[in-house]
Amino acid sequence: MLNPNLLQRNAEQLLADERARYLETHPRSIALSQQANQHFLYGVPMHWMNDWGTPTPLFVAHAQGAHFTCADGIDHTDFCLGDTGAMFGHSPAPVAKAIAAQASSGYTTMLPSTLAPEVGVALAEHFGLPYWQLATTATDANRFVLRWARAVTGRKKLLVFDGCYHGTVDDTMVDVAMAEGFEQDNTINRASLLGQVHDLGLHTIAVAFNDIAAVERELAKGEIACILTEPALTNCGMVPAKAGFIEALRALTTQYGSLLVLDETHTISTGRGGWAKNNQVIPDFLVVGKPIAGGLPAAAYGFSAELATRMKAAKDSAPAGHSGIGTTLSGNMMTLAAIHATLTEVSTEAAYEHMLTLAESLEKQLTTSIKSHDLPWNITRLGARLELQFCAETPKNAQEARAAQNDSLEGAIHLYLLNRGVLLTPFHNMMLVCPETNVADIERLVDMFNECLDVLIQRKCV
């Protein structure tokens, strides 16, 4: 096994080499960045687009299926897929057709489209819950669900897990820190959160993922309106739930009168219908977003008939006025058309079978590559979603996932692949397989990954 210090130096040198290579091969993206900097903060329409580790942002000219072409005319095999937003591929033909047809018949009216009943049927069939509401983003959907949960339970507090991410919902932007003089961990505002003036720990409790004893300790106090969690943490590094953990959450929330909210914005990758449906767990609320409209801004949250009755009672008994739930563009005509086409024609059983088969093959090949280079790393997979982690075993909580992170290694591998036409998600080198991904795409990724490891281990000429 290569000395860790030498591996670190190799990674830092490789990252420097690849940054120089990027600047040589992307003159058009550099020029566009300079132009955009005149009017956009950091030269991008949304500042996260600058968080890629490239010297300048990579500008895209065209995206189709599992590939896109950058501004410099370079074809890229895309395993990022908009960080799940394009999980079913770029511009799926049925969605493009539905959008084109709807474009001449209205975009938004703040009234229900005639397609609404069919979209409701599609959501219920796909995800397994009978009642639904639409939002524009998963962030909005999570925010709205928290309002409903507090309204129907009469409780104020929320329980989340350390390392969670549920969009830009203030209540969930917390971390766990050991407070001096206290036996238990302390919930604090996330250090990176800009402009926050309230102590989020007043109404949010964070505990370690997979720690069922900590969950029960908090639920037993009778103050928790709901638990909001993904079936696997996906933002701090992939952390799957231990066998039976989510099922135990379901049992404990029922026992203590709290609600269970599963945010499946990323875990839709598990299989058709998401993790909950494929594991026979019925949450009180299910939040889905990103890919359900083929990449257009859209999200939805589903719930049971019993919960629908409680929600109606809370709304009907409240004074007239804005509920704080919903936005003008939620459920617009264009979104409904895109959701219907995605759920009925794109995210099919056949599509998932293809995605899962290729993802399993990719997992095996990447694992073989890691072992052949004698590196203490692993590949964690959740359906069609995979992640490279710099630890020998998959983390069990956010603390372990953070400890395994290495910015230099992550950046070097990511940029090496990008410079050779293979794009991974910049956050933890996550990979997604879509219905348009093929065997040649998988082979291209594995070949480039092997080459990259050869360079890291032996410092071959790049």
C-alpha positions, 0 to 999 in steps of 0.5 A, a space after each residue: 500500500 502506498 504511503 499516505 503522505 506520498 499519496 497526498 503529495 501525488 494528489 496535490 501535484 496531479 491536481 495542479 497538473 490537471 488545473 493547468 490542462 483544463 486552462 489549456 483545453 477550455 479557452 471558450 469556457 474561460 472567455 464565457 466566464 470572463 463575460 459572465 463575471 460582468 453581471 453574475 456573482 462569481 460569473 455564474 447564474 447560481 453561485 453553486 455552479 462555481 463549486 466544481 474545483 475547475 479553474 473557471 466554470 465549465 459552460 455547456 452548449 448542448 446536453 442529450 441523453 447521457 452526454 453533453 458538449 461543453 462550450 469548447 466542443 468536447 463531448 463528455 459522458 455525464 455521470 453527474 446528471 445535474 446531481 440527480 436533476 437529470 437522473 433519467 437523462 438529458 432531454 428525454 424524448 417523451 418529456 421534450 415532446 410533452 413540453 413542446 405540445 404544452 408550450 403552445 397551450 399555456 405555461 402557468 395559470 394558477 389553476 389546475 390543468 385538465 391533466 391534473 387527475 392523470 398526474 395524481 394517478 401517476 404519482 400514486 401508482 409510482 410512489 404508493 401514497 394516495 394523496 399529493 401536493 406539488 411544489 416547485 423544488 424539493 426545498 419548498 416541499 420539505 418546508 411545506 411538509 414541516 408546516 403541515 407536520 407542526 400544524 397537525 401534531 401541535 408540536 414545534 420541534 423537528 428531529 433530523 440527522 447530523 450530516 443531513 441535507 434537505 435543501 435550503 430549509 432553515 430548520 435543517 441547517 444544523 450540525 452536531 457538536 459536543 458541548 463542553 460540560 455536557 454528556 450529550 451532543 449539542 445541536 448548533 447552526 451550520 457554520 457555512 450558513 449565511 445570514 442566519 440570525 436565529 438559533 436553529 437548535 431551539 426547535 431542531 434536534 440533530 442526532 447521529 444517523 443510525 443511532 436508534 437509541 438517540 432517536 428514542 431518547 428524543 421522541 420519548 420527550 413528546 415534543 417532536 412533530 416529525 423526523 425528517 430524513 433521507 433513507 440514506 444520507 447523501 450529502 455528507 458522503 453516502 451513509 446507508 441506513 443499517 438494516 432495520 433502521 428506517 423501519 425502527 423509525 417508523 415504529 418509534 414515530 407511531 409509538 410516540 405520536 410523531 410523523 415520519 417524513 422521508 425525503 427521497 429526492 436523491 434515493 429515487 435512484 434505489 428503484 422505481 418508486 424510490 427506497 420506501 416503496 421498494 422496502 415496504 416502508 410507508 412514511 407519513 409524508 414522502 418528498 420527491 423532487 429533481 428528476 420527476 419532471 425530467 429536469 424542470 423545477 418540480 417537486 411533490 409530497 405525498 401522504 396517507 388518506 388519514 393524514 389528508 383528513 388531519 391536514 384538511 382539519 388544520 387548514 379549515 380551522 385556521 383563520 383565512 389568509 396565506 398558509 405559508 404553504 405553496 407558491 404561485 408557480 407550484 403545479 403549473 401546466 408545463 410542470 404537470 405535463 413534464 411530470 406526467 411524461 416522466 412518470 408514465 413514459 421515462 421512469 419505467 420498470 425497464 429503465 430502472 432495470 437497465 440503470 440498476 444492471 449497469 450500476 451494479 457492473 460499474 460498482 464491481 469494476 471500480 471496486 476491482 480497480 481500487 483493490 488492484 491498486 491496493 488502496 483502502 477505499 470503497 464504492 458505496 452504491 444505492 441503486 443507480 447511485 454510486 460514490 467513491 469514498 476514501 475509507 475501507 468500509 462504508 461510513 455508518 454516520 456523518 462523522 465517519 463520512 467526514 473523516 474519510 473526505 480528502 479534498 486533494 484526492 477528490 479534486 484530483 480524481 474529479 478533474 482528471 476525469 473531467 479533462 478526459 471527457 468523463 464528468 462526476 458530481 463534484 461533491 464526493 465524486 458521486 456517479 449516476 447511471 441513467 436510462 441512456 447510459 450504455 456499456 461503452 460509457 461505463 467502460 470509458 469511466 472505468 478506463 479513465 479511473 484506472 489511468 488516474 489511479 495509475 498516475 496517483 500510485 506511480 506518478 506516470 506522465 500525464 
